[in-house]
């Protein structure tokens, strides 16, 4: 071989080698390239931020993430099992256990913890009226004077801002009213939660009594602060709803700020907020799987963002800005998650 030709061949081999290595490195950097992801998100607005931030992380790994489908819980879990959607970051467990289809565990799974034991939930009432009437549990709403005070729509029953149909909390609230004999004493307001709670805040600000169910993280905790404005009240005795059976001890909690007693018979379990994903999707996408395993968002940060949404920053553009701002404040943590995901794709 001519010397010139030989040198050219060697150069070509080296160049080709660099191209191949470079392409491999690029694929490693963007392991999701060429893959389209179909996310879903909850119907409650306080879950929108979680969908947006997990979707952003997937995008930074190279995935093409479609606009999320907003689905009620039972429809989401069935759609996930069917493979129509790939995941969401809005699973509340054990609250959602009762809404899983029979074949769920064969086709889908929970993975990682968005917030572990962060989903505190229960009933709150305006502190001034808790003090005035000596309210301790839901059973106090059988008392005529309490019923009358909390009867905002004048139908003869105390009004409770509850949950819209299809939410996991709706079933538990209905269970409570039934087993504690409160169906003829308490009226569930099942309209859109945001609008119902906005009305409750307005009534509270006007000095009127309010009774409502809520959860944390949630903007309601910022607008009416437990211990100062409202108090967590309990249930008269522990009678678990179907998804709570076997976990009776978790229905009583200690150290709750703003509770009428310590411990408090909450009647609710502090839920784990988790990613729930289709198994086939996870098997085909080890980077996404590892991301879901290691990623989490502090409860306080979620609640703060939720409060900003309630204050008017509630457009999709606003939520995307909130995500960008959170990432900027947590860059080392964010980069660490992405690196863990990229390593899993090797």
Protein Blocks (a to p, Z undefined) as FASTA:
>chain_A
ZZklmmmmmmmmmmmmmmmmmmmmmmmmmmmgoiacdddddfbfklmmmmmmmmmmmmmn
opacdddddddfklmmmmmmnopambdckbccfklmmmpcfklmmmgccedjfbghklgc
dddddfklmmmnopabfmlmmpmklmmmmmmnonopacdddddehiaklmmmmmmmmmno
pmmmbccdfbdfklmmmmmmmmmmnopacddddddddfklmmmcghjlmccdddfbdcdd
fklgoplmmmpcehiehiabdcddehpacddddddddfklmmmmmmlmmmmmmgccdfkl
mmmmmmmmmnopacfklmmmmmmmmmmmmmmmmmmmmmmmmmmmZZ
